[in-house]
Every structure is written in C-alpha cells, then in structure tokens.
Amino acid sequence: MFIDTIVEADECCAVTQFTVSETCPLVEAGSLSLAGLMENAAQTCAVRAGVSGGNRIGFIGAVKQMETNRLPKIGEMLTTRVVLLQEVMNISLIDCTTYIDEELIATATLKLAIVN
C-alpha cells in the first residue's frame, strides 16, 4: 500500500519508490503524515526481510533517532532505502533513509522483531 516499485532488494538492503496520492489513507492536509513515512519505511523493511527469509511477520519494536526534514506532498515520489546494520536472532537493526529526488527528507533507525 505504501510501495509502488521495488527498485532493489537483497539480504542486506532494499530500495523502494512510492508516489504520494490523495487517496492514500495517511495523507493529511495535502501531505503524507509522519505515520505514513514510518509505514513506508516499515514496508520497505518487509521487502528486505522477505528476500532474506521468505514470508515472515515482523513488528517494529523501537524507532530510534528519527529525523524528518519535511513531509512529502501529494504527487511527490519517495525513494526509501533500508540497510541492515545488525541482526541477532530474530531482532534486526535497520537504517532507513527517504529522499525526494536528491533531497533527504527523513532518516530513522528501526529495531524490528521477526516472527517465523
């Protein structure tokens, strides 16, 4: 729902693209909400997890160091990249960055718990 295209995906990282539309459920006042940015990052993490281990369920356990420079407007295309920093048992630490063109709009570190 928050990914239009998978640009790249492997066991280490994933890159996705998503164009914000007015029909998106997390658009408020013409912009994608902070919750929408987080959901886009989480779904990009799910793409990476799917490549590395098949069809599994994951949960965001913690969001660390999230910074948002601005919220994307309707019609803007996000490019989100997630990179695995560390994985211990079923817990992954993921670095997430989101761009519009060359402009960095959001960064976060997510701690994900994966259920087999």
CNS distance restraints for C-alpha pairs under 8 A (distance, minus, plus):
assign (resid   2 and name CA) (resid  18 and name CA) 6.15 0.50 0.50
assign (resid   2 and name CA) (resid  36 and name CA) 7.81 0.50 0.50
assign (resid   2 and name CA) (resid  39 and name CA) 6.95 0.50 0.50
assign (resid   2 and name CA) (resid  40 and name CA) 5.13 0.50 0.50
assign (resid   2 and name CA) (resid  43 and name CA) 6.94 0.50 0.50
assign (resid   3 and name CA) (resid  16 and name CA) 6.35 0.50 0.50
assign (resid   3 and name CA) (resid  17 and name CA) 5.90 0.50 0.50
assign (resid   3 and name CA) (resid  18 and name CA) 4.83 0.50 0.50
assign (resid   3 and name CA) (resid  40 and name CA) 6.77 0.50 0.50
assign (resid   3 and name CA) (resid  43 and name CA) 7.24 0.50 0.50
assign (resid   3 and name CA) (resid  44 and name CA) 7.46 0.50 0.50
assign (resid   4 and name CA) (resid  16 and name CA) 7.40 0.50 0.50
assign (resid   4 and name CA) (resid  17 and name CA) 5.76 0.50 0.50
assign (resid   4 and name CA) (resid  18 and name CA) 4.89 0.50 0.50
assign (resid   4 and name CA) (resid  19 and name CA) 7.10 0.50 0.50
assign (resid   5 and name CA) (resid  16 and name CA) 5.60 0.50 0.50
assign (resid   5 and name CA) (resid  17 and name CA) 5.15 0.50 0.50
assign (resid   5 and name CA) (resid  18 and name CA) 6.78 0.50 0.50
assign (resid   6 and name CA) (resid  14 and name CA) 7.69 0.50 0.50
assign (resid   6 and name CA) (resid  15 and name CA) 6.23 0.50 0.50
assign (resid   6 and name CA) (resid  16 and name CA) 4.52 0.50 0.50
assign (resid   6 and name CA) (resid  17 and name CA) 6.57 0.50 0.50
assign (resid   7 and name CA) (resid  14 and name CA) 7.58 0.50 0.50
assign (resid   7 and name CA) (resid  15 and name CA) 5.31 0.50 0.50
assign (resid   7 and name CA) (resid  16 and name CA) 5.29 0.50 0.50
assign (resid   7 and name CA) (resid  17 and name CA) 7.05 0.50 0.50
assign (resid   8 and name CA) (resid  13 and name CA) 7.76 0.50 0.50
assign (resid   8 and name CA) (resid  14 and name CA) 5.33 0.50 0.50
assign (resid   8 and name CA) (resid  15 and name CA) 5.01 0.50 0.50
assign (resid   8 and name CA) (resid  16 and name CA) 7.03 0.50 0.50
assign (resid   9 and name CA) (resid  13 and name CA) 5.86 0.50 0.50
assign (resid   9 and name CA) (resid  14 and name CA) 4.14 0.50 0.50
assign (resid   9 and name CA) (resid  15 and name CA) 6.38 0.50 0.50
assign (resid   9 and name CA) (resid  47 and name CA) 6.91 0.50 0.50
assign (resid   9 and name CA) (resid  48 and name CA) 5.86 0.50 0.50
assign (resid   9 and name CA) (resid  51 and name CA) 6.84 0.50 0.50
assign (resid  10 and name CA) (resid  14 and name CA) 6.30 0.50 0.50
assign (resid  10 and name CA) (resid  48 and name CA) 6.13 0.50 0.50
assign (resid  10 and name CA) (resid  51 and name CA) 5.78 0.50 0.50
assign (resid  10 and name CA) (resid  52 and name CA) 6.88 0.50 0.50
assign (resid  11 and name CA) (resid  48 and name CA) 6.08 0.50 0.50
assign (resid  11 and name CA) (resid  49 and name CA) 7.21 0.50 0.50
assign (resid  11 and name CA) (resid  51 and name CA) 5.90 0.50 0.50
assign (resid  11 and name CA) (resid  52 and name CA) 4.65 0.50 0.50
assign (resid  12 and name CA) (resid  48 and name CA) 7.11 0.50 0.50
assign (resid  12 and name CA) (resid  83 and name CA) 5.88 0.50 0.50
assign (resid  12 and name CA) (resid  84 and name CA) 5.32 0.50 0.50
assign (resid  13 and name CA) (resid  48 and name CA) 5.84 0.50 0.50
assign (resid  13 and name CA) (resid  81 and name CA) 7.12 0.50 0.50
assign (resid  13 and name CA) (resid  82 and name CA) 5.37 0.50 0.50
assign (resid  13 and name CA) (resid  83 and name CA) 4.37 0.50 0.50
assign (resid  13 and name CA) (resid  84 and name CA) 6.10 0.50 0.50
assign (resid  14 and name CA) (resid  44 and name CA) 6.49 0.50 0.50
assign (resid  14 and name CA) (resid  45 and name CA) 7.16 0.50 0.50
assign (resid  14 and name CA) (resid  47 and name CA) 6.59 0.50 0.50
assign (resid  14 and name CA) (resid  48 and name CA) 5.28 0.50 0.50
assign (resid  14 and name CA) (resid  81 and name CA) 5.70 0.50 0.50
assign (resid  14 and name CA) (resid  82 and name CA) 5.41 0.50 0.50
assign (resid  14 and name CA) (resid  83 and name CA) 6.86 0.50 0.50
assign (resid  15 and name CA) (resid  44 and name CA) 6.96 0.50 0.50
assign (resid  15 and name CA) (resid  79 and name CA) 6.87 0.50 0.50
assign (resid  15 and name CA) (resid  80 and name CA) 5.53 0.50 0.50
assign (resid  15 and name CA) (resid  81 and name CA) 4.39 0.50 0.50
assign (resid  15 and name CA) (resid  82 and name CA) 6.56 0.50 0.50
assign (resid  16 and name CA) (resid  44 and name CA) 6.32 0.50 0.50
assign (resid  16 and name CA) (resid  78 and name CA) 7.99 0.50 0.50
assign (resid  16 and name CA) (resid  79 and name CA) 5.67 0.50 0.50
assign (resid  16 and name CA) (resid  80 and name CA) 5.33 0.50 0.50
assign (resid  16 and name CA) (resid  81 and name CA) 6.66 0.50 0.50
assign (resid  17 and name CA) (resid  77 and name CA) 6.61 0.50 0.50
assign (resid  17 and name CA) (resid  78 and name CA) 5.41 0.50 0.50
assign (resid  17 and name CA) (resid  79 and name CA) 4.52 0.50 0.50
assign (resid  17 and name CA) (resid  80 and name CA) 6.35 0.50 0.50
assign (resid  18 and name CA) (resid  40 and name CA) 7.98 0.50 0.50
assign (resid  18 and name CA) (resid  77 and name CA) 5.43 0.50 0.50
assign (resid  18 and name CA) (resid  78 and name CA) 5.13 0.50 0.50
assign (resid  18 and name CA) (resid  79 and name CA) 6.71 0.50 0.50
assign (resid  19 and name CA) (resid  74 and name CA) 7.67 0.50 0.50
assign (resid  19 and name CA) (resid  75 and name CA) 5.99 0.50 0.50
assign (resid  19 and name CA) (resid  76 and name CA) 5.56 0.50 0.50
assign (resid  19 and name CA) (resid  77 and name CA) 4.06 0.50 0.50
assign (resid  19 and name CA) (resid  78 and name CA) 6.12 0.50 0.50
assign (resid  20 and name CA) (resid  24 and name CA) 6.89 0.50 0.50
assign (resid  20 and name CA) (resid  31 and name CA) 7.97 0.50 0.50
assign (resid  20 and name CA) (resid  32 and name CA) 6.79 0.50 0.50
assign (resid  20 and name CA) (resid  72 and name CA) 7.39 0.50 0.50
assign (resid  20 and name CA) (resid  73 and name CA) 6.81 0.50 0.50
assign (resid  20 and name CA) (resid  74 and name CA) 4.90 0.50 0.50
assign (resid  20 and name CA) (resid  75 and name CA) 5.31 0.50 0.50
assign (resid  20 and name CA) (resid  76 and name CA) 5.77 0.50 0.50
assign (resid  20 and name CA) (resid  77 and name CA) 6.36 0.50 0.50
assign (resid  20 and name CA) (resid  78 and name CA) 7.73 0.50 0.50
assign (resid  21 and name CA) (resid  27 and name CA) 7.84 0.50 0.50
assign (resid  21 and name CA) (resid  74 and name CA) 5.19 0.50 0.50
assign (resid  21 and name CA) (resid  75 and name CA) 5.93 0.50 0.50
assign (resid  22 and name CA) (resid  27 and name CA) 6.53 0.50 0.50
assign (resid  22 and name CA) (resid  30 and name CA) 7.19 0.50 0.50
assign (resid  22 and name CA) (resid  74 and name CA) 6.06 0.50 0.50
assign (resid  23 and name CA) (resid  27 and name CA) 7.63 0.50 0.50
assign (resid  26 and name CA) (resid  32 and name CA) 5.91 0.50 0.50
assign (resid  26 and name CA) (resid  33 and name CA) 5.75 0.50 0.50
assign (resid  26 and name CA) (resid  35 and name CA) 6.95 0.50 0.50
assign (resid  26 and name CA) (resid  36 and name CA) 5.33 0.50 0.50
assign (resid  27 and name CA) (resid  31 and name CA) 5.34 0.50 0.50
assign (resid  27 and name CA) (resid  32 and name CA) 4.33 0.50 0.50
assign (resid  27 and name CA) (resid  33 and name CA) 5.71 0.50 0.50
assign (resid  27 and name CA) (resid  36 and name CA) 7.43 0.50 0.50
assign (resid  27 and name CA) (resid  74 and name CA) 7.95 0.50 0.50
assign (resid  28 and name CA) (resid  32 and name CA) 6.24 0.50 0.50
assign (resid  28 and name CA) (resid  33 and name CA) 6.13 0.50 0.50
assign (resid  30 and name CA) (resid  73 and name CA) 5.83 0.50 0.50
assign (resid  30 and name CA) (resid  74 and name CA) 5.78 0.50 0.50
assign (resid  31 and name CA) (resid  71 and name CA) 6.06 0.50 0.50
assign (resid  31 and name CA) (resid  72 and name CA) 5.47 0.50 0.50
assign (resid  31 and name CA) (resid  73 and name CA) 4.18 0.50 0.50
assign (resid  31 and name CA) (resid  74 and name CA) 5.76 0.50 0.50
assign (resid  32 and name CA) (resid  36 and name CA) 5.69 0.50 0.50
assign (resid  32 and name CA) (resid  37 and name CA) 6.89 0.50 0.50
assign (resid  32 and name CA) (resid  71 and name CA) 6.04 0.50 0.50
assign (resid  32 and name CA) (resid  72 and name CA) 5.56 0.50 0.50
assign (resid  32 and name CA) (resid  73 and name CA) 6.26 0.50 0.50
assign (resid  32 and name CA) (resid  74 and name CA) 7.22 0.50 0.50
assign (resid  33 and name CA) (resid  37 and name CA) 6.49 0.50 0.50
assign (resid  33 and name CA) (resid  71 and name CA) 6.61 0.50 0.50
assign (resid  34 and name CA) (resid  38 and name CA) 6.31 0.50 0.50
assign (resid  34 and name CA) (resid  71 and name CA) 7.04 0.50 0.50
assign (resid  35 and name CA) (resid  39 and name CA) 6.11 0.50 0.50
assign (resid  36 and name CA) (resid  40 and name CA) 6.13 0.50 0.50
assign (resid  37 and name CA) (resid  41 and name CA) 6.35 0.50 0.50
assign (resid  37 and name CA) (resid  71 and name CA) 8.00 0.50 0.50
assign (resid  38 and name CA) (resid  42 and name CA) 6.10 0.50 0.50
assign (resid  39 and name CA) (resid  43 and name CA) 6.03 0.50 0.50
assign (resid  40 and name CA) (resid  44 and name CA) 6.20 0.50 0.50
assign (resid  40 and name CA) (resid  80 and name CA) 7.66 0.50 0.50
assign (resid  41 and name CA) (resid  45 and name CA) 6.22 0.50 0.50
assign (resid  41 and name CA) (resid  80 and name CA) 6.66 0.50 0.50
assign (resid  41 and name CA) (resid  81 and name CA) 7.96 0.50 0.50
assign (resid  41 and name CA) (resid  82 and name CA) 7.44 0.50 0.50
assign (resid  41 and name CA) (resid  96 and name CA) 6.54 0.50 0.50
assign (resid  41 and name CA) (resid  98 and name CA) 7.93 0.50 0.50
assign (resid  42 and name CA) (resid  46 and name CA) 6.30 0.50 0.50
assign (resid  42 and name CA) (resid  60 and name CA) 7.54 0.50 0.50
assign (resid  43 and name CA) (resid  47 and name CA) 6.45 0.50 0.50
assign (resid  44 and name CA) (resid  48 and name CA) 6.68 0.50 0.50
assign (resid  44 and name CA) (resid  80 and name CA) 7.08 0.50 0.50
assign (resid  44 and name CA) (resid  81 and name CA) 7.37 0.50 0.50
assign (resid  44 and name CA) (resid  82 and name CA) 6.73 0.50 0.50
assign (resid  45 and name CA) (resid  49 and name CA) 6.21 0.50 0.50
assign (resid  45 and name CA) (resid  82 and name CA) 6.23 0.50 0.50
assign (resid  45 and name CA) (resid  94 and name CA) 7.64 0.50 0.50
assign (resid  46 and name CA) (resid  50 and name CA) 5.95 0.50 0.50
assign (resid  46 and name CA) (resid  58 and name CA) 7.33 0.50 0.50
assign (resid  47 and name CA) (resid  51 and name CA) 6.49 0.50 0.50
assign (resid  48 and name CA) (resid  52 and name CA) 6.39 0.50 0.50
assign (resid  48 and name CA) (resid  82 and name CA) 7.81 0.50 0.50
assign (resid  49 and name CA) (resid  53 and name CA) 6.01 0.50 0.50
assign (resid  49 and name CA) (resid  54 and name CA) 7.30 0.50 0.50
assign (resid  49 and name CA) (resid  56 and name CA) 7.59 0.50 0.50
assign (resid  50 and name CA) (resid  54 and name CA) 4.64 0.50 0.50
assign (resid  50 and name CA) (resid  55 and name CA) 5.69 0.50 0.50
assign (resid  50 and name CA) (resid  56 and name CA) 6.85 0.50 0.50
assign (resid  56 and name CA) (resid 114 and name CA) 6.81 0.50 0.50
assign (resid  56 and name CA) (resid 115 and name CA) 6.17 0.50 0.50
assign (resid  56 and name CA) (resid 116 and name CA) 5.57 0.50 0.50
assign (resid  57 and name CA) (resid 114 and name CA) 5.84 0.50 0.50
assign (resid  57 and name CA) (resid 115 and name CA) 5.28 0.50 0.50
assign (resid  57 and name CA) (resid 116 and name CA) 6.88 0.50 0.50
assign (resid  58 and name CA) (resid 112 and name CA) 6.50 0.50 0.50
assign (resid  58 and name CA) (resid 113 and name CA) 5.52 0.50 0.50
assign (resid  58 and name CA) (resid 114 and name CA) 4.26 0.50 0.50
assign (resid  58 and name CA) (resid 115 and name CA) 5.91 0.50 0.50
assign (resid  59 and name CA) (resid 112 and name CA) 5.61 0.50 0.50
assign (resid  59 and name CA) (resid 113 and name CA) 5.24 0.50 0.50
assign (resid  59 and name CA) (resid 114 and name CA) 6.50 0.50 0.50
assign (resid  60 and name CA) (resid 110 and name CA) 6.79 0.50 0.50
assign (resid  60 and name CA) (resid 111 and name CA) 6.03 0.50 0.50
assign (resid  60 and name CA) (resid 112 and name CA) 4.65 0.50 0.50
assign (resid  60 and name CA) (resid 113 and name CA) 6.42 0.50 0.50
assign (resid  61 and name CA) (resid 110 and name CA) 7.53 0.50 0.50
assign (resid  61 and name CA) (resid 111 and name CA) 5.35 0.50 0.50
assign (resid  61 and name CA) (resid 112 and name CA) 5.34 0.50 0.50
assign (resid  61 and name CA) (resid 113 and name CA) 6.20 0.50 0.50
assign (resid  62 and name CA) (resid 110 and name CA) 5.86 0.50 0.50
assign (resid  62 and name CA) (resid 111 and name CA) 5.04 0.50 0.50
assign (resid  62 and name CA) (resid 112 and name CA) 7.20 0.50 0.50
assign (resid  63 and name CA) (resid 108 and name CA) 6.85 0.50 0.50
assign (resid  63 and name CA) (resid 109 and name CA) 5.96 0.50 0.50
assign (resid  63 and name CA) (resid 110 and name CA) 4.77 0.50 0.50
assign (resid  63 and name CA) (resid 111 and name CA) 6.44 0.50 0.50
assign (resid  64 and name CA) (resid 108 and name CA) 6.20 0.50 0.50
assign (resid  64 and name CA) (resid 109 and name CA) 5.04 0.50 0.50
assign (resid  64 and name CA) (resid 110 and name CA) 6.18 0.50 0.50
assign (resid  64 and name CA) (resid 111 and name CA) 7.87 0.50 0.50
assign (resid  65 and name CA) (resid 107 and name CA) 7.60 0.50 0.50
assign (resid  65 and name CA) (resid 108 and name CA) 5.46 0.50 0.50
assign (resid  65 and name CA) (resid 109 and name CA) 6.04 0.50 0.50
assign (resid  66 and name CA) (resid 106 and name CA) 7.27 0.50 0.50
assign (resid  66 and name CA) (resid 107 and name CA) 5.53 0.50 0.50
assign (resid  66 and name CA) (resid 108 and name CA) 4.07 0.50 0.50
assign (resid  66 and name CA) (resid 109 and name CA) 6.70 0.50 0.50
assign (resid  67 and name CA) (resid 106 and name CA) 5.55 0.50 0.50
assign (resid  67 and name CA) (resid 107 and name CA) 5.31 0.50 0.50
assign (resid  67 and name CA) (resid 108 and name CA) 6.41 0.50 0.50
assign (resid  68 and name CA) (resid 105 and name CA) 5.72 0.50 0.50
assign (resid  68 and name CA) (resid 106 and name CA) 4.31 0.50 0.50
assign (resid  68 and name CA) (resid 107 and name CA) 6.61 0.50 0.50
assign (resid  69 and name CA) (resid 104 and name CA) 7.44 0.50 0.50
assign (resid  69 and name CA) (resid 105 and name CA) 4.82 0.50 0.50
assign (resid  69 and name CA) (resid 106 and name CA) 6.02 0.50 0.50
assign (resid  70 and name CA) (resid 105 and name CA) 5.68 0.50 0.50
assign (resid  70 and name CA) (resid 106 and name CA) 7.52 0.50 0.50
assign (resid  71 and name CA) (resid 105 and name CA) 7.23 0.50 0.50
assign (resid  72 and name CA) (resid  76 and name CA) 6.27 0.50 0.50
assign (resid  72 and name CA) (resid  78 and name CA) 7.73 0.50 0.50
assign (resid  72 and name CA) (resid 100 and name CA) 7.81 0.50 0.50
assign (resid  72 and name CA) (resid 105 and name CA) 7.95 0.50 0.50
assign (resid  76 and name CA) (resid 100 and name CA) 6.98 0.50 0.50
assign (resid  77 and name CA) (resid 100 and name CA) 6.01 0.50 0.50
assign (resid  77 and name CA) (resid 101 and name CA) 7.69 0.50 0.50
assign (resid  78 and name CA) (resid  98 and name CA) 6.42 0.50 0.50
assign (resid  78 and name CA) (resid  99 and name CA) 5.66 0.50 0.50
assign (resid  78 and name CA) (resid 100 and name CA) 5.06 0.50 0.50
assign (resid  78 and name CA) (resid 101 and name CA) 7.67 0.50 0.50
assign (resid  79 and name CA) (resid  98 and name CA) 5.61 0.50 0.50
assign (resid  79 and name CA) (resid  99 and name CA) 5.18 0.50 0.50
assign (resid  79 and name CA) (resid 100 and name CA) 6.33 0.50 0.50
assign (resid  79 and name CA) (resid 101 and name CA) 7.64 0.50 0.50
assign (resid  80 and name CA) (resid  96 and name CA) 7.06 0.50 0.50
assign (resid  80 and name CA) (resid  97 and name CA) 5.69 0.50 0.50
assign (resid  80 and name CA) (resid  98 and name CA) 4.30 0.50 0.50
assign (resid  80 and name CA) (resid  99 and name CA) 6.39 0.50 0.50
assign (resid  81 and name CA) (resid  96 and name CA) 5.74 0.50 0.50
assign (resid  81 and name CA) (resid  97 and name CA) 5.37 0.50 0.50
assign (resid  81 and name CA) (resid  98 and name CA) 6.45 0.50 0.50
assign (resid  82 and name CA) (resid  94 and name CA) 6.35 0.50 0.50
assign (resid  82 and name CA) (resid  95 and name CA) 5.50 0.50 0.50
assign (resid  82 and name CA) (resid  96 and name CA) 4.46 0.50 0.50
assign (resid  82 and name CA) (resid  97 and name CA) 6.57 0.50 0.50
assign (resid  83 and name CA) (resid  94 and name CA) 5.59 0.50 0.50
assign (resid  83 and name CA) (resid  95 and name CA) 5.18 0.50 0.50
assign (resid  83 and name CA) (resid  96 and name CA) 6.64 0.50 0.50
assign (resid  84 and name CA) (resid  92 and name CA) 7.05 0.50 0.50
assign (resid  84 and name CA) (resid  93 and name CA) 6.21 0.50 0.50
assign (resid  84 and name CA) (resid  94 and name CA) 4.69 0.50 0.50
assign (resid  84 and name CA) (resid  95 and name CA) 6.47 0.50 0.50
assign (resid  85 and name CA) (resid  92 and name CA) 7.57 0.50 0.50
assign (resid  85 and name CA) (resid  93 and name CA) 5.45 0.50 0.50
assign (resid  85 and name CA) (resid  94 and name CA) 5.48 0.50 0.50
assign (resid  85 and name CA) (resid  95 and name CA) 6.55 0.50 0.50
assign (resid  86 and name CA) (resid  92 and name CA) 5.82 0.50 0.50
assign (resid  86 and name CA) (resid  93 and name CA) 5.15 0.50 0.50
assign (resid  86 and name CA) (resid  94 and name CA) 7.26 0.50 0.50
assign (resid  87 and name CA) (resid  91 and name CA) 5.74 0.50 0.50
assign (resid  87 and name CA) (resid  92 and name CA) 4.38 0.50 0.50
assign (resid  87 and name CA) (resid  93 and name CA) 6.30 0.50 0.50
assign (resid  88 and name CA) (resid  92 and name CA) 6.51 0.50 0.50
assign (resid  90 and name CA) (resid 113 and name CA) 5.73 0.50 0.50
assign (resid  90 and name CA) (resid 114 and name CA) 5.19 0.50 0.50
assign (resid  90 and name CA) (resid 115 and name CA) 7.04 0.50 0.50
assign (resid  91 and name CA) (resid 111 and name CA) 6.85 0.50 0.50
assign (resid  91 and name CA) (resid 112 and name CA) 5.58 0.50 0.50
assign (resid  91 and name CA) (resid 113 and name CA) 4.65 0.50 0.50
assign (resid  91 and name CA) (resid 114 and name CA) 6.37 0.50 0.50
assign (resid  92 and name CA) (resid 110 and name CA) 7.99 0.50 0.50
assign (resid  92 and name CA) (resid 111 and name CA) 5.66 0.50 0.50
assign (resid  92 and name CA) (resid 112 and name CA) 5.09 0.50 0.50
assign (resid  92 and name CA) (resid 113 and name CA) 6.51 0.50 0.50
assign (resid  92 and name CA) (resid 114 and name CA) 7.83 0.50 0.50
assign (resid  93 and name CA) (resid 109 and name CA) 6.89 0.50 0.50
assign (resid  93 and name CA) (resid 110 and name CA) 5.79 0.50 0.50
assign (resid  93 and name CA) (resid 111 and name CA) 4.63 0.50 0.50
assign (resid  93 and name CA) (resid 112 and name CA) 6.45 0.50 0.50
assign (resid  94 and name CA) (resid 109 and name CA) 5.53 0.50 0.50
assign (resid  94 and name CA) (resid 110 and name CA) 5.11 0.50 0.50
assign (resid  94 and name CA) (resid 111 and name CA) 6.33 0.50 0.50
assign (resid  94 and name CA) (resid 112 and name CA) 7.58 0.50 0.50
assign (resid  95 and name CA) (resid 107 and name CA) 7.65 0.50 0.50
assign (resid  95 and name CA) (resid 108 and name CA) 6.14 0.50 0.50
assign (resid  95 and name CA) (resid 109 and name CA) 4.62 0.50 0.50
assign (resid  95 and name CA) (resid 110 and name CA) 6.55 0.50 0.50
assign (resid  96 and name CA) (resid 107 and name CA) 5.56 0.50 0.50
assign (resid  96 and name CA) (resid 108 and name CA) 5.18 0.50 0.50
assign (resid  96 and name CA) (resid 109 and name CA) 5.97 0.50 0.50
assign (resid  96 and name CA) (resid 110 and name CA) 7.43 0.50 0.50
assign (resid  97 and name CA) (resid 104 and name CA) 7.33 0.50 0.50
assign (resid  97 and name CA) (resid 105 and name CA) 7.89 0.50 0.50
assign (resid  97 and name CA) (resid 106 and name CA) 5.82 0.50 0.50
assign (resid  97 and name CA) (resid 107 and name CA) 4.52 0.50 0.50
assign (resid  97 and name CA) (resid 108 and name CA) 6.68 0.50 0.50
assign (resid  98 and name CA) (resid 104 and name CA) 6.05 0.50 0.50
assign (resid  98 and name CA) (resid 105 and name CA) 5.80 0.50 0.50
assign (resid  98 and name CA) (resid 106 and name CA) 5.14 0.50 0.50
assign (resid  98 and name CA) (resid 107 and name CA) 6.42 0.50 0.50
assign (resid  99 and name CA) (resid 103 and name CA) 5.32 0.50 0.50
assign (resid  99 and name CA) (resid 104 and name CA) 4.47 0.50 0.50
assign (resid  99 and name CA) (resid 105 and name CA) 5.45 0.50 0.50
assign (resid  99 and name CA) (resid 106 and name CA) 7.13 0.50 0.50
assign (resid 100 and name CA) (resid 104 and name CA) 6.66 0.50 0.50
assign (resid 100 and name CA) (resid 105 and name CA) 6.91 0.50 0.50
